[in-house]
Amino acid sequence: MAYLLPIFATSFAALRKLLKIMEMIYNCEERIGVHSIAKIFTEKLKWIFREQSISDCGTDAYVEITRPGFKTGCYTPTGKLIGVQLKSGQSFFKEARDEYFVFRGSKRHLDYWLGHCIPTILIIYDRITGNAYWREVNRSTIILTEKGFKVNIFKQNLLKQSSKEALTNIAFFSSKYHYKLWQIQSSIDEIKLLITTPLFLYIEIDEIPNSNSCNITLLVTNDGYTSFPEIIYTGDNDNANRFEYRFELSKDSSLQQAISDTIPWADFLFGNEDFTDEILATTIADEILSFNHEEFGQDVLELKKQNNFFLLACYLTGSYCFRLELKANNLTYAFLAMDPFLEKEPIVRTHMCY
């Protein structure tokens, strides 16, 4: 056996040398991906990108959501985080379909992401086009396979400024289901009030200068004011119940859908009709035309024909207020039936096994 020792020693030395060379390999593709994704999060979304300096089981970085600060160009961290697993290189785009790319991973990584206390998104980066595509990893997006799992990352899920709202929802809520449940639970006071009291929804559309968006203010109250600015801006009546919602909406979006998504527990009546974007456009146009000013009559008629309620709402003063009546819908009664169960303290806490 003595004659084998030099052979083993030589082989061991060669193996050590090979491992040393492998340690010195610099993955250029990977670094380009990390820097490019960091640039998108920092420049486009104005969020904080924190790369993991220590090799992790499945998280390359964490991004922290920010909100605008008091000074221009300054942003305040919110403490809401998203874990990022980043893959860069053409190999991740080989398995492509018409609408999505297929990402495949191991069961080990999947278990880690699903068990993490922070939501995780997968990002694949294409250095040739400069495009990055993302999708959240959760039980509704993954597809189990014999060797692990796969996730379909849709081509429309480009990582860019317009991704901010969808990503923010992920950070604040672990899934769409939890967000929608919170949305109903946080409105329980309005829901209970709606059963016993007539409620009104006051809406203000306020144009944002040099922008394709408008600020939308929704005010739910039991006060039946007819002076819209008075009810929206003063709120002096101490006997009134007031619940406010605010959001920014693109001018090419549906206001009716946005309101229904914000207040899903009610139906909305405009006079004696169900509220629609078309009814709003017609109403505003007729109000403007009633002034009999010939200089803008043709413009208003054209906007009315297009059902462009946003431009009509902002046509004269840059803002417009109107009122809807709220009616309880099926979701109202379904949640009221479920609410006692949600509020009850569980006697036994069960744990799901996967």
N, C-alpha and C positions, 0 to 999 in steps of 0.2 A: 504493500500500500504506500510505502514511502515514495515510490517513483511517481505517484499521482499528486503529491502535495504541490510540486511546482506548477502543475497544470491548473489545479484549483486556485492557487495563488494568482497565476496569470489571468485566469478567467474572472476572478473576483476584482482584480485591479482594473480590467477592461470594463467590467460592469459599473464600477465606481466612476470611471472616466466618462462613460456614456451618460450616467445619471447627472454628472456635473455639467455636461454639455446641454442636457435637456433643461436643467434649471436656468440656463442662461438664455433660453429661447425667448424672444420678445414677440408677443402676439400683437402685431400692428393693427390687424383688422379689429380686434377686440377693443383696443385703446381708442381707435377712431370712432367706434360705436359709442363708447362711454362718453367721450368728449362731445360728440354730436348731440346725443340725447340730453346731456347736461345743458348744452347751449339752448336747446328748445325749451326746456323747463324754466331756465333762468331768463332768457330773453323774451319768449313769447307768453309764457304763463305767469312770469314774475314770481315763481315759487323757488323754494330753497332745495337744492339738489345736494345730497350728502352721499358720496360714494363710500362703500365699505372698504376700509383699508386692510382689513383682515379677511382672508378667504372665508366665505360663508357657505352654508349648506345649500342655499338657493335664493339669496337676496344680494344683488349686486349694489343696490343703493336704496336710500329712503328719500322720498320727496315730502316736503312739508308745505302745506297750503298756507298762503298768506292773504291778507286783505289790505287794501290801500290805507296808508297812514295819513296823518294830518298834513304832512309836507309832501309836495310833489316829488315823485320818484322814490318815495320811501314806503315800505311795506311792513306790516306787522305779522309775525308768525302766529298761527292759530293753535299749534300743538296737534293738529290733525295730520296723520302720516299715511303714506302709501308705500308699501314695499315694491321694489322694481327688480325683476329678473330680466336682464338684457342679453339679447343674442344678436350678433352682427356677422354678416357674411352671406354669400349667395346660396350656400347649402341650405339655409333656412327658408328659401323661396322656391326650392325645386318642386315641392309638392303643392302645386297651386291649382285652384279651381277658378271658375268664372268670377265668383264673388268673394273668395277668401283664400288664405294660405293655411296649410295644415301644419301645426306645430306638434311634435311628439316629444314626450318626456318620460321620465322614470317614475315608478311608484314611490320611490324614496322621496323625490322632490315633491310629488303631489301631497303625500302625507304631511310633509313639513309645511307647505303653503296652507293647506286646509286647516291645520291645527294652530296656525299662527294667530296671535291676537290682533295683528294688523292686516288689512286686506292687501292682496298682492296682484300686480298686473304683470303680464308678459309683454315685452316690447321686442319686435324684430326690426333691425335697421338695415336698409339697403343703401350701401355706400355709393352705388352707381347713380341712383336717382335722388339720394338724399332724403328719402321718405322713411318714416318710422311708423309702424302699425302696432296697435296695442289691443289687449283684451284682458278683462279681469279673470282671475282663476277662482272659481267657486264651484259648488256642486251642480249648479245649473248650466255651466259653460263647458265642463270637462266631459269627455267621452272615454270610458274605460276600454282598454284593449288588452290583448293577451300578455303583452310585454310591459305595459304601463298605461299611458293615457295619451289622448290627443285633444287639442283645442283648435277650433276653427277661428282664425283671426281675420276678421272681415276687412276687405280692402278700403271700405269707407271709414274705418276707424283710424284715420290718419292722426298722428300726434301733432296737434297744432293749437293755436289760441282758442279755437272754437270747441276744443275738447275739455275746456276748463269746467264747465257745468257738470258734465257727465262724470269726470274724475272727482270733482268735489263731492258729489253724491256718494261715490264709492268710499271716500275717506270718512264721511260722517256716518254712513250706514253700511253695514256689512253686505246688504243686498237690497234689490228693489223692493222685495217683500217687506223687509224691516222698515224701509223708508215709508212705504205706503201705510203700514200699520201705525207708525209714529204719526203720520199725517192725520189719520183719523183720531187717534188718541189725544193729540194735542188740541183738537178742536171740540172736545167733549162738551165744553161749556156752551159753545154756539149751537151744537147739535141739540142739547137738552132744551135750550131756550127756544129753538125753532119749533119744537113740538107744541109749545104753549103760547108763543108770542109771535105776531107778525114781524118779520125781519126784512130789512131792505139792504141792498148792496149798492153803495155809491162807488162809481168808477171814475177815475181821472186819467186821461191820456195826456202825457206831457212830453213834448218833443225834445230830444237831446240834440243840441246844435251840432252841425257838421258830423252827423252820425246817421246810420241806417236803423237806429233803434229809438224806442220811446220808453220812458219810465211809466210804469203802470202802478197806480195806487188803488187798492181795494179796501173799502171800509164797510164792514157789516155792523149794522146798528138797528135798534128798535125805534129810533127817532125818525119820524116821517117828514123831515124837512123838505121843502121845495127849493130852497136856496142852496145849491150845491157847494159853493165855496164856504158857506157858513158851516155846514156840517163837516166838511173835510178839514178845514183849517182851524176852527175854533174849538169845538168839542166842549162848550161851556156847560152843557146840561149834565149835571151830576147824576141825574136819574137815568141817563141813557147807558146802555151797554154798548161798548165799542170794541171791535176786533179788527186790527189792521193787517194787511198783507201788501208787500211791495216787491216788484220784480222788474227786470228789464226785458223788453220783448222786441224782436226784430220786426221791421215793418212789413216783411213778407210772410209773417206768421198769422195764425188765426187767434183772434182775441177770445172768441167763444171757447175754443179748445183750451187755451191757457187758463181761463177762469174756471172751467170745469175741472181741470187738472189740479188747480190750487184749492178749490172748494168742491170736492167730489161728492160731498154729502148733501147737496141741494140741487134742485132744478131752478132755472132762472126765467122769469117772465118779463117781457118788455111790453107793458100795457097788458093786453090779453093774449099775446102770442109768445111762443117759445123764442128766447133770444138767439139770434144768429148774426153773423158778420154782415150779411146782406141787408137785414132789417136796419142795423145800425147805420150802414152807409146810406141807405135811402132816407132815413130820418134826418141825418146831419145835412145831406144835400138839400132836402126840402126846406130845412130851417134857413140855410144860407140863401137859397133862391127866393125865399119869402121877403128878403130885404130889397129885391128888385134892383140890384146893382148890375148894370149891363156889362161892366168891365170884367167881371169874373164869372158871368153866367155860363159861358161856353165851357170854361175849365171845369166848373163844378158838374155840369152835365156829363162831361167825359169821365170824370172820376166816379160819378154815380153809376155810369154804364159799366165801369170796370169793377164796381163794388169795392173801391179802394177807400175803406173807412179811415185808415190811418192818415192819409194825406188830407182827407176831408176834415178830420178832427183837428188837424193842425193848420188848416188852411188860413183862418182869419187871425188867430191869436197865438198859435203854437200849442194850444191845449184845449181840452174839451172834457166836460163832466156830464154824466148821466146816471140814472138810477134804474135798478132792476128790483123786482120782488122775488124773494126766496121762497121755495116750496120744498118741503121734505120729500126725499125720494126713497127708493127701496133700501139704499145703503144706510140711510139714517136709522131706519127701524131695525135693520140687521145688526148694526153695531150696538145700538142700545140694548138689544137682546144679549149680545156677547159681552158687553162691558162689565157686568157683575162678575163674570168668570175671570176676566183679565185682572180685576181689582182684588180678587180673593187671594189670600195668602195660601200657597200650596201646603198641604199636610205632608206629602211625601215628594221629595225631589228625585226624579228619575234621571238617569244619564243614558244618552243614546250611545250605542256601540256601532262602530263602522268596521 
